[in-house]
Amino acid sequence: MPTVHTVRGPIDTAELGRTLMHEHVFVLSTEHQQNYGTGDWWDEEERVADAVSKLNELKGLGIDTIVDPTVWGLGRYLPRVQRVAAQTELNIIVATGLYTYDEIPFQYAHRGPGTLIETPTDPMVDDFTRDVRDGIADTGVHAAFLKCAVEAKGLTPGVERTLRAVAATHRETGAPITVHTSAAAQTGRLAVQVLREEGADLTKVVIGHAGDSNDLDHLKELADAGCILGMDRFGLDLYNPTSARVDTIVALAEQGYADRMVLSQDASCYIDWFPGEARTAMTQAMPNWNFTHVPQDVLPMLRERGASEGHLDQMLVQVPRRYFE
């Protein structure tokens, strides 16, 4: 049977169960945390214990797996995630790639074809491939998918190079892809354009944050290209309120697109983008932006508005399983 790598090791894809396809354990600037995290905003033991508690609660609500697209640019640090994974039965699947809306890090900018230090291949491809095939650093944890971003700035040179490096790694390893996109700027189209040029299997591509849009024609265009729609920001009502997101999913499911959608919240156990008073304000503005919103609120609402159990099974079980097979 096909297997997929989790933080605790490989499992049969049939064991994925109900899967949320875009959640984060920690979103941190690792460099910032290591240098300035000794104040009142970071306590390692407290944060690990809190993450374990939140993920165990999620498991208790019937979710079996989260897919975590935290890569370079979002503070990926596997030893901490390993500590969390060891204390929960929830499966955690991690990624490789690069999260940038514009330029790439200097460590890549000056190395590679056509740069200051010529190399036969893009070092991003070498690094991403190693994460998939050999494991991340010395953790023994293998990345199971690739992550990049195409935001409102579009295909800047750095973004395009990253996207093409992700596509090359996908061709080399078979690892599927998730692309953070801007629904408002419809950058999913740009991602599809480049990935198609690069020969990527579009059925193995999640257009992240597609659910920020209620434009059915645009969403169907992406799905008809073969892509999976990431209906993955439930609780982020500043982008699109839950009620509208639900209506869009139900409408698409009724038109036969349940087999090309996945659900999630893009939540995290801890995110350092909102320190102190900003964190309080964020929680007040978006009280449902947490791991429990989909299982406790969204799934009942989907049922009430006409989604069948078959639709929910496709979005939560079958599509994630197919993505990793």
C-alpha positions as protocol buffer text, in pm:
chain_id: "A"
residue {
  index: 1
  type: MET
  ca { x: 0 y: 0 z: 0 }
}
residue {
  index: 2
  type: PRO
  ca { x: 117 y: 361 z: -59 }
}
residue {
  index: 3
  type: THR
  ca { x: 278 y: 530 z: 238 }
}
residue {
  index: 4
  type: VAL
  ca { x: 332 y: 891 z: 341 }
}
residue {
  index: 5
  type: HIS
  ca { x: 591 y: 1032 z: 578 }
}
residue {
  index: 6
  type: THR
  ca { x: 473 y: 1189 z: 903 }
}
residue {
  index: 7
  type: VAL
  ca { x: 684 y: 1343 z: 1178 }
}
residue {
  index: 8
  type: ARG
  ca { x: 676 y: 1008 z: 1361 }
}
residue {
  index: 9
  type: GLY
  ca { x: 757 y: 809 z: 1049 }
}
residue {
  index: 10
  type: PRO
  ca { x: 583 y: 660 z: 744 }
}
residue {
  index: 11
  type: ILE
  ca { x: 224 y: 539 z: 760 }
}
residue {
  index: 12
  type: ASP
  ca { x: -13 y: 380 z: 511 }
}
residue {
  index: 13
  type: THR
  ca { x: -213 y: 652 z: 336 }
}
residue {
  index: 14
  type: ALA
  ca { x: -527 y: 465 z: 443 }
}
residue {
  index: 15
  type: GLU
  ca { x: -436 y: 561 z: 800 }
}
residue {
  index: 16
  type: LEU
  ca { x: -454 y: 934 z: 732 }
}
residue {
  index: 17
  type: GLY
  ca { x: -822 y: 942 z: 819 }
}
residue {
  index: 18
  type: ARG
  ca { x: -989 y: 1281 z: 842 }
}
residue {
  index: 19
  type: THR
  ca { x: -728 y: 1533 z: 734 }
}
residue {
  index: 20
  type: LEU
  ca { x: -703 y: 1910 z: 758 }
}
residue {
  index: 21
  type: MET
  ca { x: -477 y: 2008 z: 469 }
}
residue {
  index: 22
  type: HIS
  ca { x: -334 y: 2343 z: 580 }
}
residue {
  index: 23
  type: GLU
  ca { x: -252 y: 2394 z: 948 }
}
residue {
  index: 24
  type: HIS
  ca { x: 62 y: 2501 z: 1131 }
}
residue {
  index: 25
  type: VAL
  ca { x: 205 y: 2377 z: 1458 }
}
residue {
  index: 26
  type: PHE
  ca { x: 427 y: 2684 z: 1506 }
}
residue {
  index: 27
  type: VAL
  ca { x: 472 y: 2992 z: 1288 }
}
residue {
  index: 28
  type: LEU
  ca { x: 780 y: 3168 z: 1421 }
}
residue {
  index: 29
  type: SER
  ca { x: 1080 y: 3361 z: 1311 }
}
residue {
  index: 30
  type: THR
  ca { x: 1322 y: 3102 z: 1443 }
}
residue {
  index: 31
  type: GLU
  ca { x: 1608 y: 3352 z: 1437 }
}
residue {
  index: 32
  type: HIS
  ca { x: 1400 y: 3609 z: 1627 }
}
residue {
  index: 33
  type: GLN
  ca { x: 1284 y: 3350 z: 1879 }
}
residue {
  index: 34
  type: GLN
  ca { x: 1637 y: 3229 z: 1945 }
}
residue {
  index: 35
  type: ASN
  ca { x: 1768 y: 3581 z: 2004 }
}
residue {
  index: 36
  type: TYR
  ca { x: 1474 y: 3761 z: 2163 }
}
residue {
  index: 37
  type: GLY
  ca { x: 1243 y: 3485 z: 2282 }
}
residue {
  index: 38
  type: THR
  ca { x: 1354 y: 3487 z: 2645 }
}
residue {
  index: 39
  type: GLY
  ca { x: 1107 y: 3757 z: 2744 }
}
residue {
  index: 40
  type: ASP
  ca { x: 743 y: 3727 z: 2837 }
}
residue {
  index: 41
  type: TRP
  ca { x: 626 y: 3599 z: 2499 }
}
residue {
  index: 42
  type: TRP
  ca { x: 811 y: 3267 z: 2473 }
}
residue {
  index: 43
  type: ASP
  ca { x: 848 y: 2977 z: 2713 }
}
residue {
  index: 44
  type: GLU
  ca { x: 958 y: 2660 z: 2533 }
}
residue {
  index: 45
  type: GLU
  ca { x: 800 y: 2410 z: 2772 }
}
residue {
  index: 46
  type: GLU
  ca { x: 478 y: 2606 z: 2795 }
}
residue {
  index: 47
  type: ARG
  ca { x: 446 y: 2637 z: 2418 }
}
residue {
  index: 48
  type: VAL
  ca { x: 516 y: 2268 z: 2355 }
}
residue {
  index: 49
  type: ALA
  ca { x: 262 y: 2165 z: 2622 }
}
residue {
  index: 50
  type: ASP
  ca { x: 6 y: 2406 z: 2478 }
}
residue {
  index: 51
  type: ALA
  ca { x: 57 y: 2265 z: 2128 }
}
residue {
  index: 52
  type: VAL
  ca { x: 14 y: 1910 z: 2254 }
}
residue {
  index: 53
  type: SER
  ca { x: -308 y: 2009 z: 2430 }
}
residue {
  index: 54
  type: LYS
  ca { x: -451 y: 2180 z: 2121 }
}
residue {
  index: 55
  type: LEU
  ca { x: -366 y: 1893 z: 1887 }
}
residue {
  index: 56
  type: ASN
  ca { x: -501 y: 1634 z: 2130 }
}
residue {
  index: 57
  type: GLU
  ca { x: -824 y: 1834 z: 2145 }
}
residue {
  index: 58
  type: LEU
  ca { x: -839 y: 1830 z: 1767 }
}
residue {
  index: 59
  type: LYS
  ca { x: -785 y: 1453 z: 1766 }
}
residue {
  index: 60
  type: GLY
  ca { x: -1068 y: 1421 z: 2015 }
}
residue {
  index: 61
  type: LEU
  ca { x: -1294 y: 1606 z: 1773 }
}
residue {
  index: 62
  type: GLY
  ca { x: -1239 y: 1340 z: 1507 }
}
residue {
  index: 63
  type: ILE
  ca { x: -949 y: 1481 z: 1305 }
}
residue {
  index: 64
  type: ASP
  ca { x: -667 y: 1231 z: 1250 }
}
residue {
  index: 65
  type: THR
  ca { x: -405 y: 1425 z: 1052 }
}
residue {
  index: 66
  type: ILE
  ca { x: -288 y: 1779 z: 991 }
}
residue {
  index: 67
  type: VAL
  ca { x: -73 y: 1882 z: 694 }
}
residue {
  index: 68
  type: ASP
  ca { x: 172 y: 2152 z: 804 }
}
residue {
  index: 69
  type: PRO
  ca { x: 318 y: 2373 z: 525 }
}
residue {
  index: 70
  type: THR
  ca { x: 562 y: 2555 z: 753 }
}
residue {
  index: 71
  type: VAL
  ca { x: 883 y: 2600 z: 551 }
}
residue {
  index: 72
  type: TRP
  ca { x: 1179 y: 2838 z: 539 }
}
residue {
  index: 73
  type: GLY
  ca { x: 1022 y: 3183 z: 570 }
}
residue {
  index: 74
  type: LEU
  ca { x: 769 y: 3065 z: 828 }
}
residue {
  index: 75
  type: GLY
  ca { x: 1021 y: 2938 z: 1082 }
}
residue {
  index: 76
  type: ARG
  ca { x: 1033 y: 2562 z: 1027 }
}
residue {
  index: 77
  type: TYR
  ca { x: 1217 y: 2395 z: 1317 }
}
residue {
  index: 78
  type: LEU
  ca { x: 1160 y: 2021 z: 1327 }
}
residue {
  index: 79
  type: PRO
  ca { x: 1305 y: 1929 z: 1670 }
}
residue {
  index: 80
  type: ARG
  ca { x: 1029 y: 2129 z: 1840 }
}
residue {
  index: 81
  type: VAL
  ca { x: 759 y: 1975 z: 1621 }
}
residue {
  index: 82
  type: GLN
  ca { x: 902 y: 1631 z: 1696 }
}
residue {
  index: 83
  type: ARG
  ca { x: 858 y: 1694 z: 2068 }
}
residue {
  index: 84
  type: VAL
  ca { x: 493 y: 1778 z: 2005 }
}
residue {
  index: 85
  type: ALA
  ca { x: 434 y: 1481 z: 1772 }
}
residue {
  index: 86
  type: ALA
  ca { x: 573 y: 1240 z: 2032 }
}
residue {
  index: 87
  type: GLN
  ca { x: 296 y: 1343 z: 2273 }
}
residue {
  index: 88
  type: THR
  ca { x: -8 y: 1324 z: 2045 }
}
residue {
  index: 89
  type: GLU
  ca { x: -174 y: 1054 z: 1837 }
}
residue {
  index: 90
  type: LEU
  ca { x: -254 y: 1310 z: 1567 }
}
residue {
  index: 91
  type: ASN
  ca { x: -47 y: 1264 z: 1252 }
}
residue {
  index: 92
  type: ILE
  ca { x: 160 y: 1567 z: 1145 }
}
residue {
  index: 93
  type: ILE
  ca { x: 289 y: 1586 z: 787 }
}
residue {
  index: 94
  type: VAL
  ca { x: 554 y: 1847 z: 707 }
}
residue {
  index: 95
  type: ALA
  ca { x: 682 y: 2024 z: 398 }
}
residue {
  index: 96
  type: THR
  ca { x: 987 y: 2159 z: 226 }
}
residue {
  index: 97
  type: GLY
  ca { x: 1009 y: 2468 z: 11 }
}
residue {
  index: 98
  type: LEU
  ca { x: 1036 y: 2843 z: 53 }
}
residue {
  index: 99
  type: TYR
  ca { x: 780 y: 3102 z: 160 }
}
residue {
  index: 100
  type: THR
  ca { x: 843 y: 3439 z: -3 }
}
residue {
  index: 101
  type: TYR
  ca { x: 622 y: 3698 z: -169 }
}
residue {
  index: 102
  type: ASP
  ca { x: 912 y: 3862 z: -352 }
}
residue {
  index: 103
  type: GLU
  ca { x: 1287 y: 3807 z: -317 }
}
residue {
  index: 104
  type: ILE
  ca { x: 1466 y: 3487 z: -224 }
}
residue {
  index: 105
  type: PRO
  ca { x: 1723 y: 3462 z: 57 }
}
residue {
  index: 106
  type: PHE
  ca { x: 2080 y: 3567 z: -23 }
}
residue {
  index: 107
  type: GLN
  ca { x: 2188 y: 3208 z: 41 }
}
residue {
  index: 108
  type: TYR
  ca { x: 2011 y: 3118 z: -285 }
}
residue {
  index: 109
  type: ALA
  ca { x: 2020 y: 3451 z: -471 }
}
residue {
  index: 110
  type: HIS
  ca { x: 2392 y: 3431 z: -546 }
}
residue {
  index: 111
  type: ARG
  ca { x: 2408 y: 3056 z: -618 }
}
residue {
  index: 112
  type: GLY
  ca { x: 2267 y: 2871 z: -914 }
}
residue {
  index: 113
  type: PRO
  ca { x: 2245 y: 2894 z: -1292 }
}
residue {
  index: 114
  type: GLY
  ca { x: 2302 y: 3250 z: -1411 }
}
residue {
  index: 115
  type: THR
  ca { x: 2412 y: 3382 z: -1070 }
}
residue {
  index: 116
  type: LEU
  ca { x: 2740 y: 3492 z: -914 }
}
residue {
  index: 117
  type: ILE
  ca { x: 2832 y: 3134 z: -823 }
}
residue {
  index: 118
  type: GLU
  ca { x: 2737 y: 2917 z: -1119 }
}
residue {
  index: 119
  type: THR
  ca { x: 2610 y: 2571 z: -1034 }
}
residue {
  index: 120
  type: PRO
  ca { x: 2470 y: 2309 z: -1272 }
}
residue {
  index: 121
  type: THR
  ca { x: 2141 y: 2288 z: -1083 }
}
residue {
  index: 122
  type: ASP
  ca { x: 1943 y: 2527 z: -866 }
}
residue {
  index: 123
  type: PRO
  ca { x: 2054 y: 2474 z: -504 }
}
residue {
  index: 124
  type: MET
  ca { x: 1691 y: 2509 z: -401 }
}
residue {
  index: 125
  type: VAL
  ca { x: 1611 y: 2196 z: -595 }
}
residue {
  index: 126
  type: ASP
  ca { x: 1904 y: 2014 z: -433 }
}
residue {
  index: 127
  type: ASP
  ca { x: 1793 y: 2118 z: -83 }
}
residue {
  index: 128
  type: PHE
  ca { x: 1424 y: 2047 z: -135 }
}
residue {
  index: 129
  type: THR
  ca { x: 1503 y: 1708 z: -289 }
}
residue {
  index: 130
  type: ARG
  ca { x: 1726 y: 1615 z: 4 }
}
residue {
  index: 131
  type: ASP
  ca { x: 1445 y: 1705 z: 248 }
}
residue {
  index: 132
  type: VAL
  ca { x: 1210 y: 1470 z: 64 }
}
residue {
  index: 133
  type: ARG
  ca { x: 1445 y: 1179 z: -2 }
}
residue {
  index: 134
  type: ASP
  ca { x: 1691 y: 1184 z: 287 }
}
residue {
  index: 135
  type: GLY
  ca { x: 1511 y: 1379 z: 558 }
}
residue {
  index: 136
  type: ILE
  ca { x: 1531 y: 1730 z: 701 }
}
residue {
  index: 137
  type: ALA
  ca { x: 1873 y: 1811 z: 852 }
}
residue {
  index: 138
  type: ASP
  ca { x: 1956 y: 1534 z: 1099 }
}
residue {
  index: 139
  type: THR
  ca { x: 1602 y: 1485 z: 1232 }
}
residue {
  index: 140
  type: GLY
  ca { x: 1515 y: 1176 z: 1030 }
}
residue {
  index: 141
  type: VAL
  ca { x: 1186 y: 1344 z: 937 }
}
residue {
  index: 142
  type: HIS
  ca { x: 1108 y: 1344 z: 565 }
}
residue {
  index: 143
  type: ALA
  ca { x: 914 y: 1624 z: 396 }
}
residue {
  index: 144
  type: ALA
  ca { x: 610 y: 1477 z: 222 }
}
residue {
  index: 145
  type: PHE
  ca { x: 515 y: 1775 z: 7 }
}
residue {
  index: 146
  type: LEU
  ca { x: 638 y: 2106 z: -133 }
}
residue {
  index: 147
  type: LYS
  ca { x: 528 y: 2460 z: -45 }
}
residue {
  index: 148
  type: CYS
  ca { x: 576 y: 2799 z: -212 }
}
residue {
  index: 149
  type: ALA
  ca { x: 380 y: 3121 z: -256 }
}
residue {
  index: 150
  type: VAL
  ca { x: 249 y: 3348 z: -530 }
}
residue {
  index: 151
  type: GLU
  ca { x: 102 y: 3652 z: -356 }
}
residue {
  index: 152
  type: ALA
  ca { x: -39 y: 3981 z: -484 }
}
residue {
  index: 153
  type: LYS
  ca { x: 301 y: 4093 z: -618 }
}
residue {
  index: 154
  type: GLY
  ca { x: 274 y: 3809 z: -867 }
}
residue {
  index: 155
  type: LEU
  ca { x: 564 y: 3641 z: -1042 }
}
residue {
  index: 156
  type: THR
  ca { x: 854 y: 3848 z: -918 }
}
residue {
  index: 157
  type: PRO
  ca { x: 1191 y: 3699 z: -1021 }
}
residue {
  index: 158
  type: GLY
  ca { x: 1233 y: 3542 z: -677 }
}
residue {
  index: 159
  type: VAL
  ca { x: 882 y: 3400 z: -666 }
}
residue {
  index: 160
  type: GLU
  ca { x: 906 y: 3258 z: -1016 }
}
residue {
  index: 161
  type: ARG
  ca { x: 1243 y: 3098 z: -949 }
}
residue {
  index: 162
  type: THR
  ca { x: 1104 y: 2938 z: -631 }
}
residue {
  index: 163
  type: LEU
  ca { x: 794 y: 2812 z: -809 }
}
residue {
  index: 164
  type: ARG
  ca { x: 1002 y: 2658 z: -1087 }
}
residue {
  index: 165
  type: ALA
  ca { x: 1237 y: 2501 z: -830 }
}
residue {
  index: 166
  type: VAL
  ca { x: 937 y: 2349 z: -654 }
}
residue {
  index: 167
  type: ALA
  ca { x: 811 y: 2215 z: -987 }
}
residue {
  index: 168
  type: ALA
  ca { x: 1153 y: 2066 z: -1066 }
}
residue {
  index: 169
  type: THR
  ca { x: 1164 y: 1896 z: -726 }
}
residue {
  index: 170
  type: HIS
  ca { x: 812 y: 1765 z: -785 }
}
residue {
  index: 171
  type: ARG
  ca { x: 924 y: 1614 z: -1115 }
}
residue {
  index: 172
  type: GLU
  ca { x: 1230 y: 1462 z: -949 }
}
residue {
  index: 173
  type: THR
  ca { x: 1062 y: 1319 z: -641 }
}
residue {
  index: 174
  type: GLY
  ca { x: 689 y: 1298 z: -712 }
}
residue {
  index: 175
  type: ALA
  ca { x: 614 y: 1503 z: -401 }
}
residue {
  index: 176
  type: PRO
  ca { x: 288 y: 1698 z: -432 }
}
residue {
  index: 177
  type: ILE
  ca { x: 270 y: 2078 z: -412 }
}
residue {
  index: 178
  type: THR
  ca { x: 79 y: 2339 z: -214 }
}
residue {
  index: 179
  type: VAL
  ca { x: 93 y: 2700 z: -334 }
}
residue {
  index: 180
  type: HIS
  ca { x: -8 y: 2991 z: -112 }
}
residue {
  index: 181
  type: THR
  ca { x: -203 y: 3224 z: -342 }
}
residue {
  index: 182
  type: SER
  ca { x: -391 y: 3552 z: -328 }
}
residue {
  index: 183
  type: ALA
  ca { x: -754 y: 3489 z: -417 }
}
residue {
  index: 184
  type: ALA
  ca { x: -818 y: 3863 z: -451 }
}
residue {
  index: 185
  type: ALA
  ca { x: -542 y: 3892 z: -714 }
}
residue {
  index: 186
  type: GLN
  ca { x: -632 y: 3550 z: -861 }
}
residue {
  index: 187
  type: THR
  ca { x: -268 y: 3444 z: -855 }
}
residue {
  index: 188
  type: GLY
  ca { x: -374 y: 3081 z: -866 }
}
residue {
  index: 189
  type: ARG
  ca { x: -384 y: 3135 z: -1242 }
}
residue {
  index: 190
  type: LEU
  ca { x: -17 y: 3235 z: -1242 }
}
residue {
  index: 191
  type: ALA
  ca { x: 75 y: 2927 z: -1038 }
}
residue {
  index: 192
  type: VAL
  ca { x: -113 y: 2703 z: -1281 }
}
residue {
  index: 193
  type: GLN
  ca { x: 53 y: 2871 z: -1579 }
}
residue {
  index: 194
  type: VAL
  ca { x: 407 y: 2815 z: -1452 }
}
residue {
  index: 195
  type: LEU
  ca { x: 345 y: 2468 z: -1313 }
}
residue {
  index: 196
  type: ARG
  ca { x: 191 y: 2362 z: -1644 }
}
residue {
  index: 197
  type: GLU
  ca { x: 493 y: 2498 z: -1831 }
}
residue {
  index: 198
  type: GLU
  ca { x: 714 y: 2295 z: -1597 }
}
residue {
  index: 199
  type: GLY
  ca { x: 526 y: 1973 z: -1662 }
}
residue {
  index: 200
  type: ALA
  ca { x: 384 y: 1938 z: -1310 }
}
residue {
  index: 201
  type: ASP
  ca { x: 97 y: 1700 z: -1245 }
}
residue {
  index: 202
  type: LEU
  ca { x: -174 y: 1956 z: -1164 }
}
residue {
  index: 203
  type: THR
  ca { x: -386 y: 1693 z: -990 }
}
residue {
  index: 204
  type: LYS
  ca { x: -111 y: 1696 z: -724 }
}
residue {
  index: 205
  type: VAL
  ca { x: -134 y: 2072 z: -669 }
}
residue {
  index: 206
  type: VAL
  ca { x: -335 y: 2246 z: -398 }
}
residue {
  index: 207
  type: ILE
  ca { x: -418 y: 2609 z: -473 }
}
residue {
  index: 208
  type: GLY
  ca { x: -393 y: 2735 z: -118 }
}
residue {
  index: 209
  type: HIS
  ca { x: -646 y: 2990 z: 9 }
}
residue {
  index: 210
  type: ALA
  ca { x: -874 y: 2946 z: -291 }
}
residue {
  index: 211
  type: GLY
  ca { x: -1156 y: 2954 z: -36 }
}
residue {
  index: 212
  type: ASP
  ca { x: -1100 y: 3327 z: 19 }
}
residue {
  index: 213
  type: SER
  ca { x: -1293 y: 3367 z: -309 }
}
residue {
  index: 214
  type: ASN
  ca { x: -1662 y: 3315 z: -379 }
}
residue {
  index: 215
  type: ASP
  ca { x: -1615 y: 3355 z: -756 }
}
residue {
  index: 216
  type: LEU
  ca { x: -1747 y: 3019 z: -873 }
}
residue {
  index: 217
  type: ASP
  ca { x: -1630 y: 3064 z: -1231 }
}
residue {
  index: 218
  type: HIS
  ca { x: -1273 y: 3136 z: -1119 }
}
residue {
  index: 219
  type: LEU
  ca { x: -1269 y: 2847 z: -874 }
}
residue {
  index: 220
  type: LYS
  ca { x: -1406 y: 2605 z: -1132 }
}
residue {
  index: 221
  type: GLU
  ca { x: -1142 y: 2722 z: -1380 }
}
residue {
  index: 222
  type: LEU
  ca { x: -869 y: 2619 z: -1135 }
}
residue {
  index: 223
  type: ALA
  ca { x: -1040 y: 2290 z: -1054 }
}
residue {
  index: 224
  type: ASP
  ca { x: -1101 y: 2214 z: -1421 }
}
residue {
  index: 225
  type: ALA
  ca { x: -726 y: 2254 z: -1477 }
}
residue {
  index: 226
  type: GLY
  ca { x: -692 y: 1958 z: -1241 }
}
residue {
  index: 227
  type: CYS
  ca { x: -595 y: 2144 z: -923 }
}
residue {
  index: 228
  type: ILE
  ca { x: -729 y: 2092 z: -574 }
}
residue {
  index: 229
  type: LEU
  ca { x: -899 y: 2396 z: -419 }
}
residue {
  index: 230
  type: GLY
  ca { x: -768 y: 2480 z: -74 }
}
residue {
  index: 231
  type: MET
  ca { x: -1081 y: 2586 z: 117 }
}
residue {
  index: 232
  type: ASP
  ca { x: -847 y: 2635 z: 403 }
}
residue {
  index: 233
  type: ARG
  ca { x: -892 y: 2961 z: 592 }
}
residue {
  index: 234
  type: PHE
  ca { x: -1204 y: 2900 z: 796 }
}
residue {
  index: 235
  type: GLY
  ca { x: -1205 y: 3145 z: 1085 }
}
residue {
  index: 236
  type: LEU
  ca { x: -1009 y: 3411 z: 897 }
}
residue {
  index: 237
  type: ASP
  ca { x: -1328 y: 3608 z: 849 }
}
residue {
  index: 238
  type: LEU
  ca { x: -1144 y: 3925 z: 749 }
}
residue {
  index: 239
  type: TYR
  ca { x: -1077 y: 3753 z: 417 }
}
residue {
  index: 240
  type: ASN
  ca { x: -1411 y: 3577 z: 377 }
}
residue {
  index: 241
  type: PRO
  ca { x: -1672 y: 3499 z: 645 }
}
residue {
  index: 242
  type: THR
  ca { x: -1753 y: 3140 z: 731 }
}
residue {
  index: 243
  type: SER
  ca { x: -2110 y: 3158 z: 606 }
}
residue {
  index: 244
  type: ALA
  ca { x: -1996 y: 3268 z: 259 }
}
residue {
  index: 245
  type: ARG
  ca { x: -1721 y: 3006 z: 250 }
}
residue {
  index: 246
  type: VAL
  ca { x: -1974 y: 2734 z: 334 }
}
residue {
  index: 247
  type: ASP
  ca { x: -2217 y: 2848 z: 64 }
}
residue {
  index: 248
  type: THR
  ca { x: -1938 y: 2844 z: -194 }
}
residue {
  index: 249
  type: ILE
  ca { x: -1830 y: 2492 z: -99 }
}
residue {
  index: 250
  type: VAL
  ca { x: -2187 y: 2362 z: -108 }
}
residue {
  index: 251
  type: ALA
  ca { x: -2245 y: 2520 z: -449 }
}
residue {
  index: 252
  type: LEU
  ca { x: -1927 y: 2365 z: -587 }
}
residue {
  index: 253
  type: ALA
  ca { x: -2006 y: 2026 z: -433 }
}
residue {
  index: 254
  type: GLU
  ca { x: -2350 y: 2029 z: -591 }
}
residue {
  index: 255
  type: GLN
  ca { x: -2181 y: 2088 z: -928 }
}
residue {
  index: 256
  type: GLY
  ca { x: -1951 y: 1789 z: -884 }
}
residue {
  index: 257
  type: TYR
  ca { x: -1637 y: 1950 z: -740 }
}
residue {
  index: 258
  type: ALA
  ca { x: -1625 y: 1785 z: -397 }
}
residue {
  index: 259
  type: ASP
  ca { x: -1348 y: 1561 z: -530 }
}
residue {
  index: 260
  type: ARG
  ca { x: -1129 y: 1869 z: -589 }
}
residue {
  index: 261
  type: MET
  ca { x: -1163 y: 2049 z: -255 }
}
residue {
  index: 262
  type: VAL
  ca { x: -996 y: 2017 z: 84 }
}
residue {
  index: 263
  type: LEU
  ca { x: -1079 y: 2185 z: 414 }
}
residue {
  index: 264
  type: SER
  ca { x: -872 y: 2359 z: 679 }
}
residue {
  index: 265
  type: GLN
  ca { x: -829 y: 2672 z: 891 }
}
residue {
  index: 266
  type: ASP
  ca { x: -466 y: 2783 z: 838 }
}
residue {
  index: 267
  type: ALA
  ca { x: -452 y: 2804 z: 1217 }
}
residue {
  index: 268
  type: SER
  ca { x: -151 y: 2747 z: 1441 }
}
residue {
  index: 269
  type: CYS
  ca { x: -75 y: 2646 z: 1797 }
}
residue {
  index: 270
  type: TYR
  ca { x: 130 y: 2965 z: 1819 }
}
residue {
  index: 271
  type: ILE
  ca { x: 209 y: 3241 z: 1568 }
}
residue {
  index: 272
  type: ASP
  ca { x: 450 y: 3520 z: 1658 }
}
residue {
  index: 273
  type: TRP
  ca { x: 303 y: 3765 z: 1408 }
}
residue {
  index: 274
  type: PHE
  ca { x: 64 y: 3890 z: 1678 }
}
residue {
  index: 275
  type: PRO
  ca { x: 252 y: 3960 z: 2002 }
}
residue {
  index: 276
  type: GLY
  ca { x: 103 y: 4108 z: 2319 }
}
residue {
  index: 277
  type: GLU
  ca { x: -192 y: 4340 z: 2266 }
}
residue {
  index: 278
  type: ALA
  ca { x: -199 y: 4262 z: 1894 }
}
residue {
  index: 279
  type: ARG
  ca { x: -264 y: 3898 z: 1979 }
}
residue {
  index: 280
  type: THR
  ca { x: -558 y: 3995 z: 2198 }
}
residue {
  index: 281
  type: ALA
  ca { x: -697 y: 4221 z: 1926 }
}
residue {
  index: 282
  type: MET
  ca { x: -654 y: 3946 z: 1666 }
}
residue {
  index: 283
  type: THR
  ca { x: -840 y: 3696 z: 1884 }
}
residue {
  index: 284
  type: GLN
  ca { x: -1123 y: 3942 z: 1939 }
}
residue {
  index: 285
  type: ALA
  ca { x: -1146 y: 4023 z: 1568 }
}
residue {
  index: 286
  type: MET
  ca { x: -1135 y: 3656 z: 1458 }
}
residue {
  index: 287
  type: PRO
  ca { x: -1254 y: 3444 z: 1754 }
}
residue {
  index: 288
  type: ASN
  ca { x: -1307 y: 3135 z: 1537 }
}
residue {
  index: 289
  type: TRP
  ca { x: -955 y: 3124 z: 1394 }
}
residue {
  index: 290
  type: ASN
  ca { x: -849 y: 2807 z: 1574 }
}
residue {
  index: 291
  type: PHE
  ca { x: -823 y: 2433 z: 1524 }
}
residue {
  index: 292
  type: THR
  ca { x: -1174 y: 2352 z: 1650 }
}
residue {
  index: 293
  type: HIS
  ca { x: -1375 y: 2567 z: 1408 }
}
residue {
  index: 294
  type: VAL
  ca { x: -1398 y: 2319 z: 1121 }
}
residue {
  index: 295
  type: PRO
  ca { x: -1493 y: 2009 z: 1324 }
}
residue {
  index: 296
  type: GLN
  ca { x: -1722 y: 2189 z: 1567 }
}
residue {
  index: 297
  type: ASP
  ca { x: -1888 y: 2456 z: 1352 }
}
residue {
  index: 298
  type: VAL
  ca { x: -1813 y: 2423 z: 982 }
}
residue {
  index: 299
  type: LEU
  ca { x: -1898 y: 2057 z: 929 }
}
residue {
  index: 300
  type: PRO
  ca { x: -2244 y: 2090 z: 1090 }
}
residue {
  index: 301
  type: MET
  ca { x: -2307 y: 2404 z: 883 }
}
residue {
  index: 302
  type: LEU
  ca { x: -2207 y: 2226 z: 564 }
}
residue {
  index: 303
  type: ARG
  ca { x: -2450 y: 1946 z: 643 }
}
residue {
  index: 304
  type: GLU
  ca { x: -2730 y: 2190 z: 723 }
}
residue {
  index: 305
  type: ARG
  ca { x: -2683 y: 2368 z: 389 }
}
residue {
  index: 306
  type: GLY
  ca { x: -2687 y: 2054 z: 180 }
}
residue {
  index: 307
  type: ALA
  ca { x: -2344 y: 1892 z: 172 }
}
residue {
  index: 308
  type: SER
  ca { x: -2374 y: 1515 z: 195 }
}
residue {
  index: 309
  type: GLU
  ca { x: -2164 y: 1281 z: 407 }
}
residue {
  index: 310
  type: GLY
  ca { x: -2015 y: 1164 z: 80 }
}
residue {
  index: 311
  type: HIS
  ca { x: -1905 y: 1518 z: 0 }
}
residue {
  index: 312
  type: LEU
  ca { x: -1747 y: 1557 z: 344 }
}
residue {
  index: 313
  type: ASP
  ca { x: -1570 y: 1223 z: 311 }
}
residue {
  index: 314
  type: GLN
  ca { x: -1423 y: 1330 z: -22 }
}
residue {
  index: 315
  type: MET
  ca { x: -1293 y: 1662 z: 111 }
}
residue {
  index: 316
  type: LEU
  ca { x: -1163 y: 1530 z: 444 }
}
residue {
  index: 317
  type: VAL
  ca { x: -1049 y: 1176 z: 358 }
}
residue {
  index: 318
  type: GLN
  ca { x: -1041 y: 1080 z: -8 }
}
residue {
  index: 319
  type: VAL
  ca { x: -881 y: 1389 z: -164 }
}
residue {
  index: 320
  type: PRO
  ca { x: -602 y: 1417 z: 96 }
}
residue {
  index: 321
  type: ARG
  ca { x: -530 y: 1046 z: 58 }
}
residue {
  index: 322
  type: ARG
  ca { x: -517 y: 1075 z: -323 }
}
residue {
  index: 323
  type: TYR
  ca { x: -289 y: 1380 z: -296 }
}
residue {
  index: 324
  type: PHE
  ca { x: -24 y: 1179 z: -110 }
}
residue {
  index: 325
  type: GLU
  ca { x: -52 y: 856 z: -310 }
}
